[in-house]
Amino acid sequence: MKKLNHTLAIGFFALSMSTIYGCNLKVENTKNKPLIAQVIPAEDEKPAKQYVKIALLLDTSNSMDGLINQAKAQLWDIVNEFTYAKCGNEARPSLQIALYEYGNDDISAREGYIRQVIGFSSDLDEISEKLFSLTTNGGEEFCGQVINNSLKQLDWGKNADDLKMIFIAGNEPFTQGRLDYKDATSQAKEKDVIVNTIFCGNYDQGVGSKWKNGAELTGGEYMAIDHNRQVVHVATPYDDIIIQLNSKLNKTYVSYGYAGARKMAVQAEQDVNAYEMNESVALKRAVSKSSKLYNNSSWDLVDAAEDEEFRVSELRKEDLPKELQAKSVKEIEKYIDDKKVERAKIQSEIQELNKKREAYIAKNQKEEKGELESALLRAIKTQAAKKNYKWDKK
């Protein structure tokens, strides 16, 4: 049938004497300057935290299993890439990912065969869980409509310095559906959202079916990939150690609240999913878990305690794991601190081993990176540079 595969702040501008905020704007030195023309923003007018927002729109019609598999694997490449990203003001941006599927007969025709799988989220385990839940079935692929839905349904924010990107992947003509893709991309441009298109198939065929034009209208990138290309694993002497450290890392998580036990189970399940797909995917996920982008403060006491407003004394006894319910507040705080130290040590070890792993792969890898991985990272770096993002691997 169809040969498809899933590839997948507002900067505050004042007068010339103003202090300026934003990722790609440097703070101006106002020392010794007259205060007459100076505008000082109120506390609530300061731009919010910097965000990178990525919406993945994946065709899940027949024959797109390869695309989905690449998306499952490349999620961790995206996360690991942004581990090193910095704004122009040296701040680390927060990463949020949303996921849509389209072109699947299992979705109502009244919805245009389109479904929001998950809205913008920084919960990496949940995003992985949703990706692994995707299945394929034949349907109509309405590219303009799914882009339009993602623009209307997702909270893209109004920060001009946020990096906002859509990646839409598929292999049917970009022109299908009642909603013209040109109207959808026009709306994207108004929201400062860049649309990147990934055609699963021949480059020239994608050009002829308007995938290239769909990207060009917002300044995005057009890419053609082999969605059936298999993820290649290059074994290194550091792999087994990293996998073992990942298991130790999981034991530093201390669940709390009504969702704690379930979320901890999801964490373990996604480790298994990654490993069963490919050992390299499991390794990349372990590296992601050793970064600051992997945060589980909603259910893990160690991450939650990083918030200066967090108070152990305000937790209900029934919200704590059984091993902590009989302990005093001071004992619980010490327990959390000990786990924090242990986790930091393990994460540091994983990071150091991963540097050696990457160096080994660079020296011994004969195969190129995965098709989707290369396409995504190339587009991300190109567009991030325009917002004055930089990559610091020190």
Salt bridges, closest charged atoms under 4 A:
GLU28 OE2 - LYS33 NZ 2.82
GLU43 OE2 - LYS46 NZ 3.41
ASP77 OD1 - LYS284 NZ 3.22
GLU81 OE2 - LYS381 NZ 3.25
GLU90 OE1 - LYS86 NZ 3.36
GLU90 OE2 - LYS390 NZ 2.45
GLU101 OE2 - ARG115 NH2 2.70
ASP123 OD2 - LYS263 NZ 2.57
ASP125 OD1 - ARG285 NH2 2.83
GLU141 OE2 - LYS2 NZ 3.88
ASP192 OD2 - LYS387 NZ 2.79
GLU216 OE2 - LYS212 NZ 2.44
ASP239 OD2 - HIS233 NE2 3.42
ASP239 OD1 - ARG357 NE 3.80
ASP271 OD1 - ARG285 NE 2.55
ASP271 OD2 - LYS289 NZ 2.96
GLU279 OE1 - HIS233 NE2 3.74
ASP300 OD2 - ARG343 NH1 3.01
ASP303 OD1 - ARG343 NH1 3.06
GLU306 OE2 - LYS340 NZ 2.88
GLU318 OE2 - ARG316 NH1 3.71
ASP319 OD2 - ARG316 NE 3.08
ASP338 OD2 - LYS334 NZ 2.96
GLU342 OE1 - LYS339 NZ 3.96
GLU349 OE2 - LYS345 NZ 2.58
GLU352 OE2 - LYS355 NZ 3.52
GLU367 OE1 - ARG229 NH2 3.73
GLU371 OE2 - ARG229 NH1 3.45
GLU373 OE1 - LYS284 NZ 3.62
GLU373 OE2 - LYS369 NZ 3.84
ASP392 OD2 - LYS86 NZ 3.32
